[in-house]
Amino acid sequence: MTEARDHVDYVQRRAELPMGMHNRDEIKNYFAWQAELFAGHAHGTIIDHGAGTGGLSSALLAAHLGNVVAVEPDPQLVEVLHAKFDSVAEASVSPGTLDDYLAAHGPASVDTIVSSNVIEHIADDVACLQAMFELLRPGGAVGLYIPARPELFGSLDRAVGHHRRYTKPEITEKLQRAGFRIESVQYRNLVSVIPWLITGRLMKLDKLGDGSLKIFDKIVFPVSRWIEDRLPPSYGLNLVAIAVKP
């Protein structure tokens, strides 16, 4: 498998993220919504793949879905995760990659894997999905939240180390190649398409400000979520994919 090598690139690039993207813990509504997206399939031992500073892990714990393992290769972020979760009985921190976790705990050792904005950083994303498949017990599920639509790829993607933005057919084919049965693949976050296109393709900027993220989480996102929960969009900045190991 190649995830360990690919994650070197992922860690190096994430160290260069624009300042606005470091404060992801402040977008709590966003992570709470992601936890809800995965809730129908999340149970038992849940890996938060590429946990970062633990925003999604915290939301999963708050939803009482199971025991959360924050898997993270960046040593500095591992320290943050330890400070946040070492006193939480239902949480643990696993430094390294999925390959490292697999070597330590063996195949079929977890029930759920959630991966939010991670696999697009990994050159061999299919090998990463295959590692997820091997780690899951039969009937276990993977939930992915990933950037969508290659035509939206621009300076913001390059700045945060994206190798790609996905289409529905692409992520479907890659999950199936790894052995998964597809449950659903849906577009979300239509409201962010135009700002992302303007910022990353037209203006060619390489960062979003802290204020933009806070406004998005507190004002824009709740309204957008309410609409999209009732009228799922046929296009969006992101894709949500749920797949199961038979």
N, C-alpha and C positions, 0 to 999 in steps of 0.2 A: 504494500500500500504506500501511497505517496503523501498522505495528509501531513505527516510530520515535516517533510521538506517544504511542502506548500505553505505550512503555517509560519515558517521562518519569514517568508515574504509577507504574509498577513500581519505578523507582529511588527515587522519593520515599517510597513506602510501605515499601520494604525498609530504608530508613535508619531507620525507626521500629520495626523488628522487636524483639520482646522479647529480652532478653539471652540467654536459653537457646537461641534459634534462631541466634545468630551463630556458635556453636562447632561448626558442622557438620563440620569436618575431624576432629573427635574420634569421629564415628560411622563408623569405617572399615569395620566389618563390613557395615554397611548399604550403603555405596557399592560395596564389592567385590561384593556380591550384585547390585546394579543393573548393574554392568559385565558380570557373568555372564548376566544376563537378556538383554542386548543383544548378547552375544558372537556368537551364531549369525548375525547379520546385519551386524555391524560390521566394516568393513575399510577399507583405503585411507586417504583423508583423512576424518577424523571430526571433526565440529563438536560441541563441548559447548556447547549453547545456554543462555545465562544461567549461565555457569560459576561465578559467585560467588567463593568462595575456593579453588576448584579441587579439592574433595574427589572428585567424580566423575571429573574429568580425570585425577587421580592414579591412581584405580582402573583407568581405561581404559588408561593407560600401563603400569601394573603387569601387566595382562593381555596386553600385547604384541599389541594388535588392529590397530594402525596408527598413523599420525601424527595427533596430537590438536591441534585448534585451539580454544582457549578463547575463546569469543565472550562479551563482557561489556560492558554499557553504563555501569556505575557506575565513575567514575574512581578512586575510592578502592580498589575491589576490583580494578581493572585493575593498580594498583600492587602489590597482594598477589600477583596472578597473575604479573606480571613477575618479582618476587623469587623466586617458586617455580619458574618454568619457563624463564627465559631461558637457563639453563645446560643445559637438557635438549634434546638434538638432535631428538627426535621430537615436541617440543611447540612451539607458538607461541601468542601472545596476540593477539587481534584486538579492539581497543576498539570499542564501538558495538553496533549491532543486527544482525540478519540482513539487513535492508535495506542497511545500510552494507557488509556483507561482499559482498552480491550486487552492489552498485554497483562495488566494488573488483575483484572477481574474476570476475564474470559468471555467467550461468546454467550449469547442468550442470558445476559446478566442484568438487563434493565427492561422496563415496561414501556417507557415513552422517551422520545428524544424531541426536544423543540430547538429550533435553530432559527434565530431572528437576525437577518442581515449579516450572514456569515459565509455561506458557501460561495457567494459571488466573489469572495476574496481568494478562493482556493483554485489554483490552476487546474488540477485534476479533480473536478467536483464529483465526477462519477465514482472515483475511488473513495471519496469521502462518504457518499451515499451508500456504497457497499460496506464501509466500516459501520455505518449506522445499522444497516440490515443485519450484519453479523452480531452486533451488540444486543439487538432486540430479541426478546422472547417471542415465540409464535403468538400471533394475535396482537403484538405490540405495534404502536403507531409512531410515525414521525410527523411532525408539524413544521412546515417551512414558511417563513415570511421573507420574501426575496424581492429585489428590484425587478421591475418589468419593463418591457418594450425597448429593444435595441436602439430604435430611432431617438430615444430620449437620452442616450449615452452622451455625456459631455464632460466639461471641466470638473464639475462636482464629483462625478464618478471617478475620474482619474485621481483627484485629490485624496479620496478616501480609499483608493486601492482596489476598485472594482475591476475584475477581469471581463465582466459581461453584465448585461441586463437580459432577463429571460422572456421567452414567449411561452404561452400555454403548451403548445406542442413540444417544445424543447424540454421543459421540466417534466412533463408527462413521460416522454420517451426515456429520459435519464433515470427517473424513478423506476420505471418498468425494467430498464436494463439492469438496475441494481437488484431487482427481484420483488419489488413492492407491487401491491395491488392499490390502484388509485381510488381514493374515496371522493375527493373533490379538489378542483383547482379553480380559484376564483380571483378576479381582479378586485382590488380595493384601492382606496386613496386617490380617487379621481380628482379631488379638489387641489391636490398638490402638483398635478401635471403641468399646468401653465407656469406657476412660479419656478418649478424645476427647469422647465424648458427655457424660460427667459434667463434665469441665473446661469445655468450651465451650458446652454447652447448659443444664446445670443450675446449675453454679457461676458461669458467665459470667466466667471468668478470661480474661486476655489474654496469658498466657505460660506456658511450661513451663520448669522450672528446669534448670540444667546437669546436676544429679544425675540427673534423670529421663531425660535423653537418654543419659547414660553407662550407666545401669542397663539401659535398653532395648537399647543396642547390644551390651553385653557379656554380658547374661544372657537377657533376654526374647527378643530378636530371633533369636539362633541356634536356640533351641528352636522358635520359631514358624516360622522358615524351613524347618527340617527337616520339620516336619509338612506345611506348605503345599506343599513341593516334591513330596510324595507324595500329598497329598489337596488339590488346588486348591480353595479355598473358593468358595462361590457368592455371597459377600458380603464386603466389606472396606472399609477406610479409603481404599484406593488402587486405581487401575487401571493395568495395564501394557498398552500398545497397541503393536503392531508393524505397520507398513504399508510397502508397497513402491511405488516409482514404476515403472509398466509400461515 
